[in-house]
Amino acid sequence: MGSQLEIWWFSAGLLLIIADLLVGSFFLLFLGVGALITGTSIMFEVNSISVHWVIFAVSSSILAMVFRKPLMHRYGPGSAQKYNEHQGEWIEIVEEENKSHSAKAKYKGSSWNVKSISGKDLKHGDKLQILRMEGISIIVE
């Protein structure tokens, strides 16, 4: 009986971890790790089903309380907005666009959309400093 339960807990753990990779909430990750911990406990001769559920609930809860906030801060939604490797570098406008406050620039061998947050029209030849990146657009003053 122990080996079937062990396989069930390990399978559930792996499926939950894979599901979390698709969802990205980190919640299913902790449930999956809790299931793996429970499956491991069976290897140490913990054979009571009620104890399995307690181990699962306690380990998943502790993992979520301790690690979810730091993981969400580092990898969750909004973490990409902190990307500022290019901040302070200079670009030159190579093509004006009809839309106001936007243009195209060559930067590191690629063509980028450039948007001005100051309301200034961007003209061919303007040299501007990068404030930040938003997706595939460079934001300048």
Residue frames relative to the residue before (quaternion, step in Angstrom):
aa qw qx qy qz dx dy dz
M 1.0000 0.0000 0.0000 0.0000 0.00 0.00 0.00
G 0.6267 0.5763 -0.3362 0.4026 3.56 1.04 -0.77
S 0.6828 0.5014 -0.3077 0.4332 3.59 0.89 -0.85
Q 0.6283 0.5180 -0.3466 0.4656 3.60 1.07 -0.65
L 0.6542 0.4946 -0.3141 0.4783 3.59 0.96 -0.81
E 0.6212 0.5492 -0.3314 0.4501 3.54 1.01 -0.81
I 0.6631 0.4914 -0.2933 0.4825 3.58 0.91 -0.93
W 0.6384 0.5298 -0.3286 0.4513 3.59 0.96 -0.84
W 0.6895 0.4710 -0.2931 0.4657 3.62 0.83 -0.96
F 0.6602 0.4945 -0.3198 0.4662 3.62 0.92 -0.79
S 0.6463 0.5120 -0.3177 0.4682 3.60 0.98 -0.81
A 0.6533 0.5020 -0.3106 0.4741 3.57 0.93 -0.89
G 0.6453 0.5311 -0.3194 0.4466 3.58 0.97 -0.84
L 0.6830 0.4794 -0.2880 0.4698 3.57 0.88 -0.92
L 0.6476 0.5114 -0.3213 0.4646 3.60 0.97 -0.79
L 0.6549 0.5006 -0.3157 0.4699 3.60 0.98 -0.78
I 0.6458 0.5037 -0.3271 0.4714 3.60 0.98 -0.75
I 0.6488 0.4990 -0.3140 0.4811 3.60 0.96 -0.82
A 0.6366 0.5192 -0.3282 0.4664 3.59 0.97 -0.80
D 0.6538 0.5066 -0.3250 0.4586 3.59 0.99 -0.74
L 0.5931 0.5528 -0.3704 0.4533 3.59 1.08 -0.59
L 0.6759 0.4789 -0.2872 0.4810 3.58 1.08 -0.68
V 0.7277 0.4249 -0.2280 0.4879 3.58 1.03 -0.82
G 0.2351 -0.8234 0.4833 0.1818 3.57 0.97 -0.85
S 0.4478 0.7127 -0.4420 0.3101 3.59 1.12 0.52
F 0.3510 -0.7431 0.4651 0.3291 3.57 1.30 -0.47
F 0.5331 0.6240 -0.4228 0.3842 3.65 1.16 -0.20
L 0.6844 0.4736 -0.2829 0.4768 3.58 0.88 -0.94
L 0.5561 0.6025 -0.3814 0.4270 3.57 1.17 -0.56
F 0.7025 0.4621 -0.2774 0.4647 3.59 0.85 -0.94
L 0.6076 0.5191 -0.3539 0.4859 3.58 1.10 -0.60
G 0.6526 0.5214 -0.3077 0.4557 3.58 1.00 -0.83
V 0.6649 0.4749 -0.3062 0.4885 3.57 0.94 -0.84
G 0.6141 0.5410 -0.3424 0.4614 3.60 1.06 -0.70
A 0.6470 0.5008 -0.3157 0.4805 3.58 1.04 -0.76
L 0.6394 0.5095 -0.3295 0.4722 3.61 1.02 -0.72
I 0.6253 0.5214 -0.3321 0.4762 3.59 1.04 -0.76
T 0.6483 0.5113 -0.3135 0.4690 3.57 0.99 -0.84
G 0.6437 0.5139 -0.3188 0.4688 3.60 0.97 -0.81
T 0.6394 0.5154 -0.3183 0.4736 3.56 1.06 -0.74
S 0.6220 0.5496 -0.3509 0.4336 3.60 1.01 -0.73
I 0.6006 0.5598 -0.3590 0.4439 3.60 1.10 -0.61
M 0.6116 0.5517 -0.3431 0.4515 3.58 1.13 -0.65
F 0.7030 0.4149 -0.2468 0.5222 3.59 1.23 -0.48
E 0.6071 -0.6363 0.3171 0.3549 3.54 1.18 0.77
V 0.3838 0.6401 -0.5548 0.3676 3.60 0.98 0.80
N 0.0318 -0.8740 0.4831 -0.0412 3.57 -0.13 1.31
S 0.5468 0.6136 -0.4111 0.3944 3.61 1.18 -0.02
I 0.4528 -0.7072 0.4749 0.2632 3.57 -0.72 1.08
S 0.6378 0.5176 -0.3406 0.4576 3.60 0.98 -0.73
V 0.6352 0.5036 -0.3314 0.4827 3.62 1.05 -0.68
H 0.5895 0.5643 -0.3661 0.4472 3.62 1.08 -0.65
W 0.6876 0.4785 -0.2856 0.4655 3.56 0.88 -0.95
V 0.6225 0.5199 -0.3424 0.4744 3.60 1.07 -0.66
I 0.6437 0.5114 -0.3191 0.4714 3.60 0.93 -0.88
F 0.6490 0.5215 -0.3103 0.4588 3.57 0.95 -0.90
A 0.6994 0.4752 -0.2775 0.4561 3.59 0.78 -1.01
V 0.6925 0.4750 -0.2881 0.4603 3.58 0.83 -0.95
S 0.6899 0.4747 -0.3029 0.4550 3.62 0.80 -0.92
S 0.6517 0.5041 -0.3198 0.4678 3.62 0.95 -0.80
S 0.6616 0.5111 -0.3055 0.4558 3.58 0.94 -0.86
I 0.6700 0.4899 -0.3052 0.4668 3.58 0.88 -0.91
L 0.6477 0.5146 -0.3219 0.4605 3.59 0.91 -0.85
A 0.6665 0.4996 -0.3038 0.4625 3.59 0.93 -0.88
M 0.6770 0.4951 -0.3035 0.4522 3.59 0.89 -0.86
V 0.7241 0.4484 -0.2532 0.4588 3.58 0.95 -0.81
F 0.8357 0.2993 -0.1124 0.4465 3.58 0.77 -1.01
R 0.5513 0.6536 -0.4157 0.3100 3.65 1.05 -0.47
K 0.6783 0.5027 -0.3100 0.4372 3.59 0.79 -0.93
P 0.6811 0.4624 -0.3211 0.4682 3.66 0.80 -0.82
L 0.6542 0.5069 -0.3234 0.4588 3.61 1.00 -0.75
M 0.6492 0.5003 -0.3211 0.4745 3.60 0.96 -0.81
H 0.6354 0.5297 -0.3325 0.4529 3.58 1.00 -0.77
R 0.7384 0.4277 -0.2343 0.4658 3.56 0.91 -0.90
Y 0.8375 0.2095 -0.0662 0.5003 3.60 0.86 -0.95
G 0.5721 0.6475 -0.3680 0.3437 3.62 1.20 -0.31
P 0.7498 -0.3467 0.2785 0.4900 3.57 -1.29 -0.17
G 0.7548 0.3518 -0.2778 0.4789 3.56 -0.97 0.86
S 0.5664 0.6071 -0.4010 0.3871 3.60 1.15 -0.37
A 0.6109 0.5595 -0.3539 0.4341 3.60 1.12 -0.58
Q 0.6003 0.5823 -0.3638 0.4100 3.59 1.12 -0.52
K 0.6305 0.5432 -0.3330 0.4433 3.60 1.19 -0.34
Y 0.4554 0.6904 -0.4395 0.3504 3.56 1.31 -0.01
N 0.1567 0.8132 -0.5437 0.1364 3.61 -0.48 1.12
E 0.1529 0.8283 -0.5224 0.1327 3.57 1.05 0.73
H 0.7483 0.4175 -0.2125 0.4698 3.61 0.99 -0.80
Q 0.4019 0.7379 -0.4645 0.2796 3.58 1.27 -0.10
G 0.7952 0.2918 -0.2364 0.4760 3.56 -0.94 0.98
E 0.5747 0.5724 -0.3954 0.4310 3.61 1.20 -0.23
W 0.4351 -0.7152 0.5002 0.2213 3.55 -1.24 0.56
I 0.0954 -0.7656 0.6345 0.0469 3.54 -1.18 0.75
E 0.2521 -0.7391 0.5986 0.1783 3.53 -1.30 0.32
I 0.4375 -0.6930 0.5135 0.2544 3.56 -0.88 1.00
V 0.1353 -0.8132 0.5639 0.0490 3.58 -0.81 1.03
E 0.8019 0.0994 -0.0482 0.5872 3.58 1.20 -0.35
E 0.2999 -0.7403 0.5751 0.1767 3.56 -0.82 1.04
E 0.2284 -0.7549 0.5940 0.1586 3.56 -1.16 0.53
N 0.6195 -0.5662 0.3958 0.3728 3.56 -1.23 0.43
K 0.6042 0.5435 -0.3633 0.4555 3.56 1.11 -0.60
S 0.4718 -0.6842 0.4681 0.3002 3.57 -0.89 0.86
H 0.8420 0.2025 -0.1806 0.4662 3.52 -1.21 0.68
S 0.7001 0.3982 -0.3053 0.5081 3.61 1.08 0.53
A 0.0252 0.7813 -0.6214 0.0528 3.54 -1.24 0.56
K 0.4275 -0.6441 0.5506 0.3150 3.55 -1.36 -0.25
A 0.0429 -0.7812 0.6227 0.0135 3.53 -1.16 0.72
K 0.3764 -0.6593 0.5892 0.2763 3.54 -1.24 0.47
Y 0.0882 0.7833 -0.6080 0.0944 3.53 -0.84 1.02
K 0.8418 -0.0877 -0.0079 0.5326 3.55 -0.63 1.20
G 0.7602 -0.4256 0.1939 0.4509 3.55 0.92 0.99
S 0.7094 0.4026 -0.2591 0.5172 3.61 1.25 -0.01
S 0.4498 -0.6534 0.5351 0.2905 3.53 -1.27 0.46
W 0.0827 -0.8126 0.5769 -0.0076 3.57 -0.80 1.07
N 0.4421 -0.6167 0.5708 0.3137 3.52 -1.26 0.53
V 0.1200 -0.7828 0.6087 0.0479 3.56 -0.98 0.88
K 0.0732 -0.7874 0.6120 0.0128 3.56 -0.94 0.96
S 0.2825 -0.7504 0.5768 0.1565 3.55 -1.04 0.85
I 0.2802 -0.7696 0.5486 0.1679 3.58 -0.87 0.93
S 0.6128 0.5733 -0.3523 0.4144 3.59 1.24 -0.24
G 0.5225 -0.6378 0.4155 0.3842 3.59 1.23 -0.26
K 0.4869 0.6640 -0.4231 0.3782 3.57 1.29 0.02
D 0.4290 -0.6719 0.5351 0.2796 3.59 -0.99 0.83
L 0.3333 -0.7491 0.5447 0.1761 3.54 -0.97 0.89
K 0.1394 -0.8113 0.5671 0.0270 3.57 -0.74 1.11
H 0.6370 -0.5240 0.4109 0.3883 3.54 -1.24 0.57
G 0.7919 0.2928 -0.2330 0.4825 3.57 -0.88 0.99
D 0.4791 0.6553 -0.4533 0.3681 3.62 1.22 -0.20
K 0.1956 -0.7449 0.6260 0.1226 3.55 -1.05 0.84
L 0.0044 0.8249 -0.5584 0.0882 3.55 -0.57 1.23
Q 0.4075 -0.6989 0.5380 0.2368 3.52 -1.23 0.59
I 0.4646 -0.6861 0.4936 0.2640 3.57 -0.98 0.92
L 0.2746 -0.7440 0.5885 0.1573 3.55 -0.93 0.97
R 0.7556 -0.2182 0.1883 0.5882 3.55 0.92 -0.97
M 0.4022 -0.6624 0.5703 0.2723 3.52 -1.39 0.12
E 0.0437 -0.7636 0.6435 0.0312 3.57 -1.06 0.79
G 0.8093 -0.1236 0.0329 0.5734 3.54 -0.19 1.29
I 0.7746 -0.2748 0.2278 0.5221 3.57 -0.59 -1.16
S 0.6031 0.5451 -0.3593 0.4584 3.59 1.20 0.42
I 0.3238 -0.7001 0.6048 0.1981 3.50 -1.21 0.71
I 0.2088 -0.7732 0.5892 0.1068 3.56 -0.86 0.97
V 0.0468 -0.7885 0.6130 -0.0181 3.56 -0.85 1.08
E 0.6601 -0.4965 0.3873 0.4097 3.55 -1.36 0.25
